[in-house]
């Protein structure tokens, strides 16, 4: 069925009706002789008479009042004139009782030959009249405080609620002004609002203020007040009525929410555990407490252990060891404290044990009693402090985050006379919960950062030595902790023939991954350098290694079919020969070295830049330069010269100017250069490696051409023995004779001319045999029946180390001996 039609078919009596709705009115049709011609169901409902009893009879018998022919005639004339009539007429119900009916008579109309009138009516509804007792009860017992003041703002009337709010008896209020009675309730401002209402006639609604009252002198209350003018019959303002509502709970909730939100911006601004604890104490004093202490478990402050107790790891120790991490007092210097920042503490509010830190709820002590036996016996120093400084109320909140116990925060009041209430516990819990997350974040970051820094420093060289070829110094400046450790590294690698390898590199990115990658690259460079590879070939092999590292995938990455993140690095590798004073270098996307000549001239020799490591497919080229003795040769990473303006060329000029200043102390020059160029924390690591060149004099190097004749071995051996003895190394004469004999003999038998023998005396005694062959000898372990194959084995046993390196014209076999 159509809902609209269904609704229209419902009984009309079941619906509410407006004032002008006549659908349920009683109605009757009466002719000019007073005979009822029609009777509706509404008339039957109103008077109880069915239509069968009324239709055809006189309507006069339905009246509950004496007949008044003159009045009836007057009404009839009015209706014949087309105006109708209405009035209150008492009629009689079927049960005999009178009913006051609001009767309306329509204008006259005709039905056939009869003149008729339509009469309708409804029962008169009684209007509720407010009795004086009801009005008095409403005014005096209303939960809203109300008062009336005259034009001079003096009280003329107030209800019981307002008397209770202010705590001043009604008799003392009447005839006096608010500012004379309650000056602490912003009386001046309130009276100013009343004057404004008197002057403008415009009401003021919902003005909120906070103050103290005599009704509750130890607690602030918040009130919402509205004012409106009182106007007499002549439209003149005679006074002001104001209403007051206590909105302390609403105001407190809003204040707590605002305080918690503000704490989110004030606590945890750094990733430092101690600083975060202090920020919590600083924020809560004096907003919430007069004295706040934050004690953290010792593992939380450690970078070596797990950092905290896990709450599901079992019971806590009976006396947990904590350290004071933060405290603040309204009194200068926190004289209430019995421990200072960093001191070990074991404070737990009696009578709770260490389980409070793991599973306990906040502890509320509304009234501190220092004479309590628990305080006196367990913590006498704190009991004395409570008495001395009037500490009277306490809340202790366990600090936990992510299922981890971190410590305990205690809020204490002394100067503030109001004791902590249960509502304050909610705020304290929320403040500590937010701070605990910040402390846990700082703890995790500190531990991870310390691990990364430790890893990085363990992978960097702890001591550098350039031997007799170079005087070296280095300076390393880690990145700003907020950016994480980087992947800068440097190294000095001793090579054969008194040569030294210098390397500096920079891995893209920050964190443990960058530090670990740096360690792998540094190890690879040391290995490749030990294989006597020239700089360009070394970088080519290093590039292949970076490509392999970049192609590695974790199981998770393989499952998601994603490629590993590109791993890039830059590097510069140089080899300095103190005999020839030649320096060979190659670089892979790294800034060029800086050279300062003995006379102070600065230059930046630029070998071909080459691609950064990890791109692959492109070659590296080496460049050779000659360095005068006492030249300064510097390698650095881009963080040193980029500066705040990110202009590397300008930074390189500044670096040259700093290094050009003469300084006998190479280490001091290195450190001061870094401090001057990077005076503030930098988002990238910085490495600077300085080397002052030395030359190996002719008195320390001798060489002989060797004929391709086995008979020449004895002569060369004798020359070498005499030279070693001339150097004062007679103890090495015999071993040198054997080494020279074996190396020269092998060269004559298996290599090509020209053959040359060279002896070098520096920190070690080096014997080198050069030939034109590119085939390197191989160490063999001859059997007892073999007649040969023991030459290199003897060389390896007699020397400190030995090896081979290739040159443009062939190779060099060398062996070093330790000088006693």
Secondary structure, 3 states (H helix, E strand, C coil): CCHHHHHHHCCHHHCCCCCCCCCCCEEEEEECCCEEEEECHHHHHHHCCCHHHHCCCEHHHHECCCCCHHHHHHHHHHHHCCCCEEEEEEEECCCCCEEEEEEEECCCEEECCEEEEEEEEEECCCCCCCCHHHHHHHHHHCCCEEEEECCCCCEEEECHHHHHHHCCCHHHHECCCHHHHCHHHCHHHHHHHHHHHHHHCCCEEEEEEEEEECCEEEEEEEEEEEEEEEECCCCCEEEEEEEEEECHHHHHHHHHHHHHHHHHHHCCCCCCHHHHHHHHHHHHECCCECEEEEEEEHHHHCCCCCCCEECCCCCCCCCCCEEEEEEEECCCCCCCCCCCCCCEECCCCCCCCCHHHHHCCCEEECCCCCCCHHHHHHCHHHHHHHHHHCCCEEEEEEEEECCEEEEEEEEEECCCCCCCCHHHHHHHHHHHHHHHHHHHHHHHHHHHHHHHHHHHHHHCCCCCCCCCCEEEEEEEECCCHHHCCCEEEEEEEECCCCCEEEEEEEECCCCHHHHHHHHHHHHHHHHHHHCCCCHHHHHHHHHHHHHHHHHCCCHHHHHCCCCCCCCCEEEEEEEEECCCCEEEEEEECCCCCEEECCCCCEECCCCCCCCCECCCCCCCCCEEEECCCCCEEEEECHHHHHCCCCCHHHHHHHHHHHHCCCCCCHHHHHHHHHHHHCCCCCCCCEEEEEEEECCCCHHHEEEEEECCCCCHHHHHHHHHHHHHHHCCCHHHHHHHHHHHHHHHHHHHHHCCCCEEEEEEECCEEEEEEEECCCCCCCCCCCCCCCCCCCHHHHHHHHCCEEEEEEECCEEEEEEEEECC
